[in-house]
């Protein structure tokens, strides 16, 4: 019976702490967007399209970097 004098205030403290943490999370925007992060993993990243000029530059750099011993 004596343990209830300790356990009840500790339980009340834990509940109040959980409520405060919940309101802090809502206020800081933790629950703003629950949908997009879960769906983002399902789609591939869109790769930027390269132009012919950039392809020529890349291939010229690749040729310059290769050397024959």
C-alpha positions in Angstrom: 0.0 0.0 0.0 2.9 2.3 0.7 4.1 1.9 -2.9 1.0 3.6 -4.2 2.2 6.9 -2.6 5.1 6.7 -5.0 3.6 5.1 -8.0 0.6 7.4 -8.4 2.6 10.7 -8.5 5.1 9.0 -10.9 2.3 7.9 -13.2 0.8 11.3 -13.2 4.2 12.9 -14.0 4.7 10.4 -16.9 1.2 11.2 -18.3 1.8 15.0 -18.1 5.2 14.6 -19.7 3.7 12.6 -22.5 1.0 15.2 -23.1 3.5 18.0 -23.1 5.8 16.1 -25.6 2.8 15.5 -27.8 1.8 19.2 -27.9 5.4 20.1 -28.6 5.6 17.7 -31.5 2.4 19.1 -33.0 3.5 22.7 -32.5 6.9 22.0 -34.1 5.3 20.5 -37.2 6.2 16.8 -36.7 2.7 15.8 -37.9 2.2 18.2 -40.8 2.8 15.8 -43.7 2.3 12.1 -42.9 1.6 11.0 -46.5 4.4 12.1 -48.8 7.3 10.5 -46.9 5.7 7.1 -47.0 4.9 7.4 -50.7 8.2 8.9 -51.7 10.1 5.6 -51.5 7.7 4.0 -54.0 8.8 6.3 -56.9 12.2 6.6 -58.7 14.0 9.8 -58.7 13.6 11.9 -61.8 17.0 12.2 -63.5 17.6 15.5 -65.3 17.8 15.2 -69.0 21.2 15.9 -70.5 21.7 17.9 -73.6 23.9 17.0 -76.6 26.3 19.8 -75.6 26.8 18.4 -72.1 27.2 14.9 -73.4 30.0 16.1 -75.7 31.7 17.9 -72.8 31.5 14.8 -70.6 32.9 12.5 -73.4 35.7 15.0 -74.1 36.6 15.1 -70.5 36.5 11.3 -70.3 38.9 11.1 -73.4 41.2 13.6 -71.8 41.3 11.7 -68.5 42.2 8.4 -70.1 45.8 7.8 -70.9 47.7 4.9 -72.3 51.0 3.8 -70.7 
